[in-house]
Amino acid sequence: EYLDSLWTSTDGISWTPVNVSAAFGEQPMPIAHISGGAAGYVAVAYRSAAVWTSKNGRVWQRLALDTGSLKNSAINDGTAVSGGFVLAGTEGTGDCSGSSGSVASDGPTPAPVFTKAGVWWSADGSSWTHPALPGVVANSGYQDTWVSNLGDQGVLLVEDTYSSGPPSRSAWASKDGRTWASIKLPADINQPAVIAEGQHNLIVDNLGSMVSAPLNIRTIGSDFRLIPVSQTG
């Protein structure tokens, strides 16, 4: 589930191991996500503890998450696209820093903390901008955000919110990681189902809960609509 070993290759045939301890240092949290694209790679530690970017998968730079547009962010995921890096997470004060810093058992119930989905983009992994997400709504539920590279079609950002009722989903897509549009994405599509190889993308899952259920194959087109992919055999 978490990063244990890492290899790089320029041709997919001959592979060279990366010294993970030297590349990332000693971390209080394991690395949960590594994703890549044309510009390089992004690694994100569990519980937003740290984020790194890399141009080649071997040399990694750790981001300063407490400065600039990344301040008060909680980064959940990231990827790279043609021209730059994309980070996805939530923005807002997600701890007790907005209050006295402590909660007494006999004191008043603290006000709920409202956060909202956010996205960040950088051409070089050093200077970050904070593009707007149309229609994004702040709420006090638990929010999980993830981002997937769609190849030449762009990049997909999803926010799943869990509160007292059924989970709700918001999704956005972008051609370049800088300008985003709200789209409709069914709740049955999860992050591991999205597969891309640089030019195309597929969403592969089962039509049912059984392992033997038929595969359901779709793709996201250039206009960010879901397109069924026919199959035989």
Contacts in CASP RR format, 6 or more apart in sequence:
PFRMAT RR
TARGET T0000
AUTHOR 0000-0000-0000
METHOD contacts of the structure
MODEL  1
EYLDSLWTSTDGISWTPVNVSAAFGEQPMPIAHISGGAAGYVAVAYRSAA
VWTSKNGRVWQRLALDTGSLKNSAINDGTAVSGGFVLAGTEGTGDCSGSS
GSVASDGPTPAPVFTKAGVWWSADGSSWTHPALPGVVANSGYQDTWVSNL
GDQGVLLVEDTYSSGPPSRSAWASKDGRTWASIKLPADINQPAVIAEGQH
NLIVDNLGSMVSAPLNIRTIGSDFRLIPVSQTG
1 32 0 8 1.000
2 30 0 8 1.000
2 31 0 8 1.000
2 32 0 8 1.000
2 46 0 8 1.000
3 20 0 8 1.000
3 30 0 8 1.000
3 31 0 8 1.000
3 32 0 8 1.000
3 34 0 8 1.000
3 43 0 8 1.000
4 20 0 8 1.000
5 17 0 8 1.000
5 20 0 8 1.000
6 17 0 8 1.000
6 18 0 8 1.000
6 20 0 8 1.000
6 23 0 8 1.000
6 34 0 8 1.000
6 57 0 8 1.000
7 15 0 8 1.000
7 16 0 8 1.000
7 17 0 8 1.000
7 18 0 8 1.000
8 15 0 8 1.000
8 16 0 8 1.000
8 18 0 8 1.000
8 56 0 8 1.000
8 57 0 8 1.000
8 58 0 8 1.000
9 15 0 8 1.000
9 16 0 8 1.000
16 58 0 8 1.000
18 57 0 8 1.000
18 58 0 8 1.000
23 52 0 8 1.000
23 58 0 8 1.000
23 59 0 8 1.000
23 60 0 8 1.000
24 31 0 8 1.000
24 43 0 8 1.000
24 50 0 8 1.000
24 52 0 8 1.000
24 60 0 8 1.000
24 62 0 8 1.000
27 45 0 8 1.000
27 49 0 8 1.000
27 50 0 8 1.000
28 49 0 8 1.000
29 45 0 8 1.000
29 46 0 8 1.000
29 47 0 8 1.000
29 49 0 8 1.000
29 50 0 8 1.000
30 45 0 8 1.000
30 46 0 8 1.000
31 43 0 8 1.000
31 44 0 8 1.000
31 45 0 8 1.000
31 46 0 8 1.000
32 44 0 8 1.000
32 45 0 8 1.000
32 46 0 8 1.000
33 42 0 8 1.000
33 43 0 8 1.000
33 44 0 8 1.000
33 76 0 8 1.000
33 77 0 8 1.000
33 78 0 8 1.000
34 41 0 8 1.000
34 42 0 8 1.000
34 43 0 8 1.000
34 44 0 8 1.000
35 41 0 8 1.000
35 42 0 8 1.000
35 77 0 8 1.000
35 78 0 8 1.000
35 79 0 8 1.000
35 80 0 8 1.000
35 147 0 8 1.000
35 148 0 8 1.000
35 149 0 8 1.000
36 42 0 8 1.000
36 79 0 8 1.000
36 80 0 8 1.000
36 149 0 8 1.000
37 79 0 8 1.000
37 80 0 8 1.000
37 81 0 8 1.000
37 82 0 8 1.000
37 149 0 8 1.000
37 151 0 8 1.000
37 198 0 8 1.000
38 80 0 8 1.000
38 81 0 8 1.000
38 82 0 8 1.000
38 83 0 8 1.000
38 84 0 8 1.000
38 198 0 8 1.000
39 55 0 8 1.000
39 80 0 8 1.000
39 81 0 8 1.000
39 82 0 8 1.000
39 83 0 8 1.000
39 84 0 8 1.000
39 85 0 8 1.000
39 123 0 8 1.000
40 53 0 8 1.000
40 54 0 8 1.000
40 55 0 8 1.000
40 56 0 8 1.000
40 57 0 8 1.000
40 80 0 8 1.000
40 85 0 8 1.000
41 53 0 8 1.000
41 54 0 8 1.000
41 55 0 8 1.000
41 57 0 8 1.000
41 80 0 8 1.000
42 51 0 8 1.000
42 52 0 8 1.000
42 53 0 8 1.000
42 54 0 8 1.000
42 78 0 8 1.000
42 79 0 8 1.000
42 80 0 8 1.000
42 85 0 8 1.000
42 86 0 8 1.000
42 87 0 8 1.000
43 51 0 8 1.000
43 52 0 8 1.000
43 53 0 8 1.000
43 54 0 8 1.000
43 60 0 8 1.000
44 50 0 8 1.000
44 51 0 8 1.000
44 75 0 8 1.000
44 76 0 8 1.000
44 77 0 8 1.000
44 78 0 8 1.000
44 87 0 8 1.000
45 51 0 8 1.000
48 65 0 8 1.000
48 73 0 8 1.000
48 74 0 8 1.000
48 75 0 8 1.000
48 76 0 8 1.000
48 89 0 8 1.000
50 62 0 8 1.000
50 63 0 8 1.000
50 65 0 8 1.000
51 62 0 8 1.000
51 63 0 8 1.000
51 65 0 8 1.000
51 75 0 8 1.000
51 78 0 8 1.000
51 87 0 8 1.000
52 60 0 8 1.000
52 61 0 8 1.000
52 62 0 8 1.000
52 63 0 8 1.000
53 60 0 8 1.000
53 61 0 8 1.000
53 63 0 8 1.000
53 80 0 8 1.000
53 85 0 8 1.000
53 122 0 8 1.000
53 125 0 8 1.000
54 60 0 8 1.000
54 61 0 8 1.000
61 125 0 8 1.000
61 126 0 8 1.000
63 70 0 8 1.000
63 125 0 8 1.000
63 128 0 8 1.000
64 70 0 8 1.000
65 71 0 8 1.000
65 73 0 8 1.000
65 75 0 8 1.000
68 128 0 8 1.000
69 120 0 8 1.000
69 128 0 8 1.000
69 129 0 8 1.000
69 130 0 8 1.000
70 87 0 8 1.000
70 120 0 8 1.000
70 128 0 8 1.000
72 91 0 8 1.000
72 92 0 8 1.000
72 93 0 8 1.000
73 87 0 8 1.000
73 89 0 8 1.000
73 90 0 8 1.000
73 91 0 8 1.000
73 92 0 8 1.000
73 118 0 8 1.000
73 120 0 8 1.000
74 89 0 8 1.000
74 90 0 8 1.000
74 91 0 8 1.000
74 92 0 8 1.000
74 94 0 8 1.000
74 115 0 8 1.000
75 87 0 8 1.000
75 88 0 8 1.000
75 89 0 8 1.000
75 120 0 8 1.000
76 88 0 8 1.000
76 89 0 8 1.000
76 90 0 8 1.000
76 144 0 8 1.000
76 145 0 8 1.000
76 146 0 8 1.000
77 87 0 8 1.000
77 88 0 8 1.000
77 89 0 8 1.000
77 145 0 8 1.000
77 146 0 8 1.000
77 147 0 8 1.000
77 191 0 8 1.000
78 85 0 8 1.000
78 86 0 8 1.000
78 87 0 8 1.000
78 88 0 8 1.000
78 147 0 8 1.000
79 85 0 8 1.000
79 86 0 8 1.000
79 147 0 8 1.000
79 148 0 8 1.000
79 149 0 8 1.000
79 155 0 8 1.000
80 86 0 8 1.000
80 149 0 8 1.000
81 149 0 8 1.000
81 151 0 8 1.000
81 154 0 8 1.000
81 155 0 8 1.000
81 176 0 8 1.000
81 177 0 8 1.000
82 176 0 8 1.000
83 123 0 8 1.000
83 176 0 8 1.000
84 121 0 8 1.000
84 122 0 8 1.000
84 123 0 8 1.000
84 124 0 8 1.000
84 125 0 8 1.000
84 177 0 8 1.000
85 121 0 8 1.000
85 122 0 8 1.000
85 123 0 8 1.000
85 125 0 8 1.000
86 119 0 8 1.000
86 120 0 8 1.000
86 121 0 8 1.000
86 147 0 8 1.000
86 155 0 8 1.000
86 157 0 8 1.000
86 174 0 8 1.000
86 177 0 8 1.000
87 119 0 8 1.000
87 120 0 8 1.000
87 121 0 8 1.000
87 128 0 8 1.000
87 147 0 8 1.000
88 117 0 8 1.000
88 118 0 8 1.000
88 119 0 8 1.000
88 145 0 8 1.000
88 146 0 8 1.000
88 147 0 8 1.000
88 157 0 8 1.000
89 117 0 8 1.000
89 118 0 8 1.000
89 119 0 8 1.000
89 143 0 8 1.000
89 145 0 8 1.000
90 115 0 8 1.000
90 116 0 8 1.000
90 117 0 8 1.000
90 118 0 8 1.000
90 143 0 8 1.000
90 145 0 8 1.000
91 115 0 8 1.000
91 116 0 8 1.000
91 117 0 8 1.000
91 118 0 8 1.000
91 130 0 8 1.000
92 113 0 8 1.000
92 114 0 8 1.000
92 115 0 8 1.000
92 116 0 8 1.000
93 113 0 8 1.000
93 115 0 8 1.000
94 113 0 8 1.000
94 115 0 8 1.000
95 113 0 8 1.000
96 102 0 8 1.000
96 103 0 8 1.000
96 110 0 8 1.000
99 110 0 8 1.000
103 110 0 8 1.000
112 140 0 8 1.000
112 141 0 8 1.000
113 140 0 8 1.000
114 138 0 8 1.000
114 139 0 8 1.000
114 140 0 8 1.000
115 138 0 8 1.000
115 139 0 8 1.000
115 140 0 8 1.000
115 143 0 8 1.000
116 136 0 8 1.000
116 137 0 8 1.000
116 138 0 8 1.000
116 139 0 8 1.000
116 143 0 8 1.000
117 133 0 8 1.000
117 136 0 8 1.000
117 143 0 8 1.000
117 145 0 8 1.000
117 157 0 8 1.000
117 159 0 8 1.000
117 170 0 8 1.000
118 130 0 8 1.000
118 133 0 8 1.000
118 136 0 8 1.000
118 145 0 8 1.000
119 130 0 8 1.000
119 131 0 8 1.000
119 133 0 8 1.000
119 147 0 8 1.000
119 157 0 8 1.000
119 172 0 8 1.000
119 177 0 8 1.000
119 180 0 8 1.000
120 128 0 8 1.000
120 129 0 8 1.000
120 130 0 8 1.000
120 131 0 8 1.000
121 128 0 8 1.000
121 129 0 8 1.000
121 131 0 8 1.000
121 177 0 8 1.000
121 178 0 8 1.000
122 128 0 8 1.000
122 129 0 8 1.000
129 178 0 8 1.000
131 174 0 8 1.000
131 177 0 8 1.000
131 178 0 8 1.000
131 179 0 8 1.000
131 180 0 8 1.000
132 180 0 8 1.000
133 157 0 8 1.000
133 172 0 8 1.000
133 180 0 8 1.000
133 182 0 8 1.000
134 172 0 8 1.000
134 180 0 8 1.000
134 181 0 8 1.000
134 182 0 8 1.000
135 170 0 8 1.000
135 182 0 8 1.000
136 159 0 8 1.000
136 170 0 8 1.000
137 170 0 8 1.000
139 161 0 8 1.000
139 163 0 8 1.000
140 163 0 8 1.000
141 161 0 8 1.000
141 162 0 8 1.000
141 163 0 8 1.000
142 161 0 8 1.000
142 162 0 8 1.000
142 163 0 8 1.000
143 159 0 8 1.000
143 160 0 8 1.000
143 161 0 8 1.000
143 162 0 8 1.000
144 159 0 8 1.000
144 160 0 8 1.000
144 161 0 8 1.000
144 162 0 8 1.000
145 157 0 8 1.000
145 158 0 8 1.000
145 159 0 8 1.000
145 160 0 8 1.000
146 157 0 8 1.000
146 158 0 8 1.000
146 191 0 8 1.000
147 155 0 8 1.000
147 156 0 8 1.000
147 157 0 8 1.000
147 158 0 8 1.000
148 155 0 8 1.000
148 156 0 8 1.000
148 158 0 8 1.000
148 191 0 8 1.000
148 194 0 8 1.000
148 196 0 8 1.000
148 201 0 8 1.000
149 155 0 8 1.000
149 196 0 8 1.000
149 198 0 8 1.000
149 201 0 8 1.000
150 156 0 8 1.000
150 173 0 8 1.000
150 194 0 8 1.000
150 196 0 8 1.000
150 201 0 8 1.000
150 220 0 8 1.000
151 196 0 8 1.000
151 197 0 8 1.000
151 198 0 8 1.000
151 199 0 8 1.000
151 200 0 8 1.000
151 201 0 8 1.000
152 198 0 8 1.000
152 199 0 8 1.000
152 200 0 8 1.000
152 222 0 8 1.000
153 200 0 8 1.000
153 201 0 8 1.000
153 220 0 8 1.000
153 221 0 8 1.000
153 222 0 8 1.000
153 224 0 8 1.000
154 173 0 8 1.000
154 174 0 8 1.000
154 175 0 8 1.000
154 176 0 8 1.000
154 177 0 8 1.000
155 173 0 8 1.000
155 174 0 8 1.000
155 177 0 8 1.000
156 171 0 8 1.000
156 172 0 8 1.000
156 173 0 8 1.000
156 185 0 8 1.000
156 194 0 8 1.000
156 220 0 8 1.000
157 171 0 8 1.000
157 172 0 8 1.000
157 173 0 8 1.000
157 174 0 8 1.000
157 180 0 8 1.000
158 169 0 8 1.000
158 170 0 8 1.000
158 171 0 8 1.000
158 185 0 8 1.000
158 191 0 8 1.000
159 169 0 8 1.000
159 170 0 8 1.000
159 171 0 8 1.000
160 167 0 8 1.000
160 168 0 8 1.000
160 169 0 8 1.000
160 187 0 8 1.000
161 167 0 8 1.000
161 168 0 8 1.000
161 169 0 8 1.000
161 170 0 8 1.000
167 187 0 8 1.000
169 185 0 8 1.000
169 187 0 8 1.000
170 182 0 8 1.000
171 182 0 8 1.000
171 183 0 8 1.000
171 184 0 8 1.000
171 185 0 8 1.000
172 180 0 8 1.000
172 181 0 8 1.000
172 182 0 8 1.000
172 183 0 8 1.000
173 180 0 8 1.000
173 181 0 8 1.000
173 183 0 8 1.000
173 220 0 8 1.000
173 224 0 8 1.000
174 180 0 8 1.000
174 181 0 8 1.000
181 224 0 8 1.000
183 224 0 8 1.000
185 226 0 8 1.000
186 226 0 8 1.000
188 205 0 8 1.000
189 203 0 8 1.000
189 205 0 8 1.000
190 205 0 8 1.000
193 203 0 8 1.000
193 204 0 8 1.000
193 205 0 8 1.000
194 201 0 8 1.000
194 202 0 8 1.000
194 203 0 8 1.000
195 201 0 8 1.000
195 202 0 8 1.000
195 203 0 8 1.000
195 204 0 8 1.000
196 202 0 8 1.000
200 219 0 8 1.000
201 219 0 8 1.000
201 220 0 8 1.000
201 221 0 8 1.000
202 217 0 8 1.000
202 218 0 8 1.000
202 219 0 8 1.000
202 229 0 8 1.000
203 217 0 8 1.000
203 218 0 8 1.000
203 219 0 8 1.000
203 220 0 8 1.000
203 226 0 8 1.000
204 215 0 8 1.000
204 216 0 8 1.000
204 217 0 8 1.000
205 215 0 8 1.000
205 216 0 8 1.000
206 213 0 8 1.000
206 214 0 8 1.000
206 215 0 8 1.000
206 216 0 8 1.000
207 213 0 8 1.000
207 214 0 8 1.000
207 215 0 8 1.000
207 216 0 8 1.000
215 231 0 8 1.000
217 228 0 8 1.000
217 229 0 8 1.000
217 231 0 8 1.000
218 226 0 8 1.000
218 227 0 8 1.000
218 228 0 8 1.000
218 229 0 8 1.000
219 226 0 8 1.000
219 227 0 8 1.000
219 229 0 8 1.000
220 226 0 8 1.000
220 227 0 8 1.000
221 227 0 8 1.000
END
